[in-house]
Amino acid sequence: MTKNKKSKRHAKSKQNQLPWYSDGLQFECTQCGACCSGEPGYVWVNDDEIQAMADEMELDIDTFSHRFVRQVGNQQSLVEYPDGDCILLDPDTRKCSVYASRPIQCRTWPFWDSTLEKPRDWEETCAVCPGAGTGKLYSFDQIEIQRKKKSV
């Protein structure tokens, strides 16, 4: 067998390998707010998401944007409290103020590349998120759909 044929066969078998989570993963949101707090970061939002959140809060888009959205370069992100908590996380109830209209970034948690890269990443996610590893079993295809969604 020539070296070229071996390389093609190796590349093809590598393409057919499914990720470690190919049998699916369990997740059920407990609305605990853990994924909405902690380290500072960004919750990227687009105009449609901003409109939906503003509608849910019964605010006009300008008022909502002024209070809850910040410009980061050419993108928009939700504002955070100084401790890193999302501005839409109620500090008393620890519930999202716009749960039904939360951004795609929030809807797709915990099926992000950063939590699915290695089994250890998922284990760490399960340690901080009480809903990860329990509840509904998501198939590989369902996980991949969530993982590939993008807000902006």
N, C-alpha and C positions, 0 to 999 in steps of 0.2 A: 504494500500500500504506500502510495506516495505521501510525502509530508503535507501537500496541499489537501488531499482527501481526508487525512487525519484531522487537520485543522478545521475543515468544514464540518466533519462529524462531531468534533468536540464542541464547536460553536452551536450546532443544531441541538445537541443534547443539553447544553447549558440554557438555551432558549426555552426548552420544554420543562425545565425545573421550575416548580412552583415555589413561591415564598413559604417560609416556615409556618405561616398561618393559613395554609391552604385548606385545612379542615374547618376553618371558621373560628370565630371568637365570640365570647359572650359579652354583652353590655346592656345595661338598663340604667338610664339616667335617674338619679335619685334627687336631682335638683338641690344638691348640697352646697353648691357654689364653690367647691374646691377648684374647679377648672377656671373660675372667674377671678381668682385671687392669687396672690403670691408675687413672684418675680415680675418686675415691670416688663412690658412688651407692647405688642401691637395687636389690636383686633381690627383687621382691615375690613373696610366697608365700601360698598359702591352706592351710587345714587338710588337705585331701586331699594336696597336694604335700608338706607336712611329714610326713604319715604315710608316704607312699611313700619319701621319703628316709630316714626313720628305719628303716623296714623294710629298705631296702637296706644300711644300715650296722649292722643287727641291734642297734638301740637302741630302748628304749621312747620313746614320743613326748615324755614329760616331760624325759628326759635329753637327747634330741636338741634339743628347743626351748631348753632352758637353755644348751646349749653353742653352738648355731649360729643361733638366731633372735633378732631384736630387735623390740621393739614400736616402731612409728613412727606416732604418732597412733592411729587405729583400724585400722591395717594392720600387717602383719608383713613383715619383710625379713630376708634372710640377713645374718649378721654379716660384717664385713670386717676384714682385717688393717689395721694403721695405714697401710700404703702403698696401700690401695684394693683389693688383691687379695681375691677372694672367699674366705671361710673354708674352703670346700670344695675349693679349688684346692690340690692338693698342691704345696708349695713346691719339692720336689726333682724330681718327674717332670713338673710343670706339667700334670697331668691332673686332671680332675674326679673327686672321690671318689664321686659319685653320678650319673655320666653317664647311666646307663640310666633314672634316676628324676629327672633334672634338671627344674626348674620350667618351666612354659610359656614364661615370659619368655626363658629360655635356649634352649629348643627352637625358638623362632621366629626367633632371630638367624640371619641378618642382615636379615630381612624386616620391619623396623620402620619406622614412619612417618618417623623421623629419618634413616634411611639411604636412603629411597626418594623423598624429596620432590623432589629434583632430580638429574639425572645426576651432577653434581659431588659430591653427598653419597655416591652409590654409588662413585664413583672414590676418594674418601677412605676409604671402607670397604675397598675392594680394596687400598689401600696399607697398611693395618694388619692385615688378615685374609688369610692366605695361601690360604684356601679360597674367598673371595669372588671371583667372576669365573672360576672354574675348576670342572671336574667336571660334575655333573648339571645339565641344563637344566630349570629350573622354569618351568612355563607361567604366564601371567598369572593364571589362575584359582587355581593352586596358591599363588602368591605372595599373592594377596588373602586366601585362607583363612588363611595363616600370619599375615599382617599384622593381621587382625581378631581373632585369638585374644587373650583376656585371662585373666590368672591370677586376679584378684580382682574 
